[in-house]
Amino acid sequence: MLGKKKQKPRRPTGHFDTLISAKTAVEGDIHFSGGLHVDGRVRGKVVAEEGSDGVLRVSEVGEVTGDIMAPHVIINGTVHGDVYASAHLELAEKAAINGNVYYNLIEMAMGASVNGNLVHQREPVGLLTQEKRSSDQEAAQPQSVQQDPDDGGKSE
């Protein structure tokens, strides 16, 4: 075609300090700075240290069951949980997210899937703390169900 070159897959910039290999399963929350590459399974939150420019990459064979919070997130595997990417989120062609995605900038390849809401946030840090406060307030408030005696015990 005119002027169109076939693009090579772009290698993410950044240095990956930590690797969770394909034969490794981690249970519990992970707090990291720098770069974290996940080929294995993680059951728990994966959180970049506040103020860091952390990069999380979940490969094609990687799986995270829990929320992800990092400035730069690159996913080509499976995530069961919410993803909070304050700077940049890249979803490669085999990415599958079952949860809500909160992002500032997003890049999504054909074939990637998100089973949840995509929420654009310009100021992700403020919205994340506000969201946490509102969920804490909801948890602190008692939930009551009012029943109408005429509806046979069914509530609206």
C-alpha positions in Angstrom: 0.0 0.0 0.0 1.0 3.6 -0.3 3.5 4.5 2.4 2.3 1.9 4.9 4.9 -0.3 6.4 4.2 -3.4 8.4 4.9 -2.4 12.0 7.0 -4.6 14.2 5.7 -5.3 17.7 6.9 -2.5 19.9 9.1 -3.5 22.8 8.1 -1.7 26.0 10.7 0.6 27.4 11.8 0.1 30.9 14.0 -2.1 32.9 12.4 -5.1 34.6 14.0 -5.7 38.0 11.8 -8.6 39.0 10.5 -11.7 37.2 7.8 -14.1 38.4 8.5 -17.1 36.1 6.0 -19.3 34.4 6.6 -22.1 37.0 5.9 -19.8 40.0 2.7 -19.0 41.9 2.6 -16.2 44.4 -0.1 -15.8 47.0 -0.3 -12.5 48.7 0.0 -8.8 47.8 3.1 -7.6 45.9 4.5 -4.1 46.3 7.2 -3.1 43.8 9.1 -0.3 42.3 11.0 -0.3 39.0 9.8 -3.1 36.7 7.9 -6.3 37.4 7.4 -9.0 34.7 4.8 -11.7 35.4 4.9 -15.0 33.5 3.5 -17.0 36.4 0.4 -16.7 38.6 -0.3 -14.0 41.3 -3.2 -14.2 43.7 -3.3 -10.8 45.4 -2.9 -7.1 44.7 0.0 -5.9 42.6 0.8 -2.4 43.6 3.6 0.0 42.5 5.2 2.0 45.2 3.6 5.5 45.5 5.6 8.1 43.6 7.5 5.5 41.6 7.5 5.2 37.9 6.8 1.5 38.1 6.1 -0.7 35.1 4.1 -3.9 35.3 4.0 -6.4 32.4 1.8 -9.5 32.5 2.9 -11.8 29.6 0.8 -14.0 27.5 1.2 -16.9 30.0 0.9 -14.6 33.1 -2.2 -14.4 35.3 -3.1 -12.0 38.1 -6.1 -12.6 40.3 -6.4 -9.3 42.2 -6.3 -5.6 41.6 -3.4 -3.9 39.8 -2.3 -0.4 40.6 0.7 1.0 38.7 1.6 4.0 36.5 2.5 1.9 33.5 0.7 -1.4 32.8 1.3 -3.7 29.9 -1.0 -6.8 29.7 -1.0 -9.7 27.3 -2.3 -12.3 29.7 -5.3 -12.7 32.1 -6.3 -10.4 34.9 -9.2 -11.1 37.3 -9.6 -7.8 39.1 -9.6 -4.1 38.5 -6.7 -2.4 36.8 -5.6 1.2 37.7 -3.0 2.6 35.3 -2.3 6.2 36.3 -0.1 7.0 33.3 -0.3 4.4 30.4 -2.1 1.1 29.8 -1.3 -1.2 27.0 -3.5 -4.1 26.2 -1.9 -6.5 23.7 -3.9 -8.9 21.5 -4.2 -11.7 24.0 -5.1 -9.5 27.0 -8.2 -10.6 28.9 -9.4 -8.5 31.8 -12.3 -9.5 34.0 -12.9 -6.3 35.9 -13.0 -2.5 35.6 -10.2 -0.6 34.0 -9.2 2.9 35.1 -6.7 4.6 32.8 -5.3 7.9 31.7 -3.9 6.8 28.3 -4.9 3.5 26.7 -3.6 1.5 23.8 -5.6 -1.6 22.9 -4.8 -4.1 20.2 -7.3 -6.0 18.2 -8.2 -9.2 20.1 -7.8 -7.7 23.6 -10.9 -8.1 25.8 -12.2 -6.2 28.8 -15.2 -7.6 30.7 -16.0 -4.6 32.8 -16.1 -0.8 32.5 -13.4 1.4 30.9 -13.1 4.6 32.9 -11.0 7.5 31.7 -9.4 9.6 34.4 -7.3 12.7 33.9 -6.3 12.8 37.6 -6.0 9.2 38.6 -4.3 9.7 41.9 -7.1 11.9 43.3 -9.8 9.7 41.9 -8.3 6.6 43.3 -8.1 8.0 46.8 -11.7 9.4 46.5 -12.9 6.0 45.3 -11.3 4.3 48.2 -12.9 6.7 50.6 -16.3 6.3 49.1 -16.0 2.5 49.2 -14.8 2.7 52.9 -17.9 4.9 53.7 -20.2 2.4 52.0 -18.8 -0.4 54.0 -19.1 1.5 57.2 -22.8 2.3 56.6 -25.3 -0.3 57.6 -27.3 -1.7 54.7 -31.0 -2.0 55.4 -33.7 -3.6 53.3 -37.2 -2.3 53.7 -40.0 -4.7 53.1 -43.5 -3.8 52.2 -45.9 -6.2 54.1 -48.2 -6.2 51.0 -45.5 -7.6 48.6 -45.1 -11.0 50.2 -41.6 -10.4 51.6 -40.2 -9.3 48.3 -38.1 -6.1 48.3 -37.4 -3.7 45.4 
